[in-house]
Amino acid sequence: MKIRKEESLTRAIYNEIRDSVIFSVFFQIILWIPRLILRVMKNLF
C-alpha cells in the first residue's frame, strides 16, 4: 500500500480512530454477552 505523504498522516489518524472505535465496540459486546446469557437462562429456568 503506497500512500502519498500528505494523505498518510490523516489516513493514519483515521485508521487509529477507526481501530479504537472497533475495539471499544467489540469490548462492549464481549462484556454484554454474559449478561444476555444470564438473562436468557433466568427466563428459561
LINLINDA-V998862 format. One line per field, one symbol per residue. phi: phi as a letter, one per 30 degrees, with the letter a starting at -180 (. if undefined). psi: psi as a letter, one per 30 degrees, with the letter a starting at -180 (. if undefined). burial: b if it has 24 or more other ideal C-beta (glycine too) atoms within 12 Angstrom, else e. A space follows every 50 residues. Layout:
phi->???
psi->???
burial->???
This chain:
phi->.ccdeddddddddedddddddeddddddddddeeddddddddddc
psi->jkkleffeeeeeeeeeeeeeeeeeeeeeeeffeeeeeeeeeeee.
burial->eeeeeeeeeeeeeeeeeeeeeeeeeeeeeeeeeeeeeeeeeeeee
